[in-house]
Amino acid sequence: MAKVSVKNVFKIYPGEKGGNVTAVKDVSLEIADREFVVLVGPSGCGKSTTLRMIAGLEEISQGDVYIGDKRVNDVAPKDRDIAMVFQNYALYPHMSVYDNLAFGLKLRKYPKAEIKKRVIDAASILGIEALLERKPKALSGGQRQRVAVGRAIVRQPKVFLFDEPLSNLDAKMRVQMRTEITKLHQRLQATMIYVTHDQVEAMTMGDRIVVMNNGVVQQNDTPLALYNAPVNLFVAGFLGSPPMNFITGTLKPEGDKIRFREIEGGTIDVAFPAADRPAAREFIGQNVILGIRPEDIEVATFSRKEGRAAATGFPAIVDIVEPMGAETSLYLQTGAHTLVCRSQGALDHREAGHRLQFEMTLAKAHLFDPVSTKRLS
C-alpha cells in the first residue's frame, strides 16, 4: 500500500463565454498508508474532480499528486497502481462475473493460475462465489456493486478510489454495502479514498473526513472533531441529520456573563459564562449566529428527568411532531426562527400546536461570525 499526497492542486476549465472556471482550488491533502479518507460535499463541490485527478482521469492544471514517493502528474492511469470503483458499476454485460473480475489481469498477462486464485479470493471476501458464472443482467444492484469492488480487489493496488459507489442502491442496500466496504478496509488494510455527497456515509466510514465546498477544502479532521467543532457555518450545517439549528441574535454584556438574545420576535434569551467564550467579547453589540444541534435541545420535562447540566430554557410552539420510536423530532417556532429538537421523550402528534418549554445545553452551543461564517473559538 502507499500514502497519497495532493499538493496545492487546481483544476481550471475554460469558460463557455471566455474566462476560466476553477473547479478545484488549491487543495492539499496527506492521506497516510492504510488510511480510509472520505471526501464529502454537495454536488459540484470538486470532490469527484479531485479524485479523478488522483486517478489520472483528469489533467492537473496546477500542483502535484504523489502516490508513495512518486510524482504521478504525467503518469498514465494504468501505471499508477490504483483501482477505481465507479457509481455505475462499469461491468462488461457480455462477460460472466468471473470474466469481469479476471479481465484486467488477463490484459496484464498474469498466469491463469494466479488469475484464478485472485478471482476466487476476491469472490470469497465479497460472498459472491455462487455468482461467478452469471452475467451482470442476472444480478441485483448490490451484487453488481460487489462485482465492481471485486474487480478492484483482484488488482491488489496500492490505492483504492471509490467515486460515489453506493448512489444507485436503495436505502437498505446502501447501509449493507457501507458496512461491507468498512469491513473490507479493515481486512485488506488498504489505502482508500472515498467520495460521497452523503454525510451519513462520511461520518460512519471514514478515519478522516475532508469537507469540500466550491472547490475548496473547508475542514479536514476526524468525524467526531468535525461534528463537535466545525470551523464554519457550512461544515456545521452540512454534517448532522437533522442539521444544526442556526439562530440569529445579538450579544450584550451582563456581569461575568454574555447574554445572547434572539432577533426581534424570538423567544430565546440565554447567557454564557464570559470566561467560556473569550472570542465573543469582540462581538458585543453585534449580530452573531448561535448554532445548536437538535439533540442538544430537549423538552424541559424530559431534560430535568435526565439531569442535563447547564441547560437554559425558552418557550416555543410545536409545529410538527415526528415520532421515530426511540426518539421524536419536534419542529418548533420561536417567533423568529424554525428549530428542530430531537427529544428522547415519547411524544406524539397530539403535541402539535402546543406551546411548550424547551431547554438547550449551552455547553454544546456554538457562536459564528455572520460575515466570515467562522466559528468563534
RASULNOR-V930750 format. One line per field, one symbol per residue. psi: psi as a letter, one per 40 degrees, with the letter a starting at -180 (. if undefined). burial: b if it has 24 or more other ideal C-beta (glycine too) atoms within 12 Angstrom, else e. A space follows every 50 residues. Layout:
BEGIN
psi->???
burial->???
END
This chain:
BEGIN
psi->iiihhhhfhihhihidfiaihhdhhfhhihhiheihhhhiiiheeedddd ddddeeehihdiaihhhbehhedehideeefihhhidedfihdeiidddd dedddddefiiddddddddddddddeffdeedeiideeiidddddddddd dddddfidhhhhgfeedeiiddddddddddddddddddfihhhhhiehdd dddddidihhhihfehhdihaiddddddgididdddddhhhiiihhhhai hiigbeihhhhiiheiehhihihddegddddeeheihihhhhideehihd dddddefhifihiiiihhdihghecdihhhhiheddihihhgieigiaee eheihihihihddeiihihedeeihh.
burial->bbbbbbeebbbbeeeeeeeeeebbbbbbbebeeebbbbbbbeeebbbbbb bbbbbbebebbebbbbbeeeebbeeebeebbbbbbbbebbbeeeebbbbb bbbbbeeeeeeeeebeebbeebbebbebeebbebebeebebbbbbbbbbb bbbbbbbbbbbbbbbbbebeeeebeebbebbbebbeebebbbbbbbbbbb bbbbbbbbbbbbbebbbbbbbebeebbbebbbbbbbbbbbebbbbbbbbb bbeeeeebbbbbeeebbbbbbbeeeebeebeebbeeebbbbbbbbbbbbb ebbeeeebeebbbbebbbbbbeeeeeebbbbbbbebbebbbbbbbebeee beeeebbbbbbbebbbbbbbeebbbbe
END
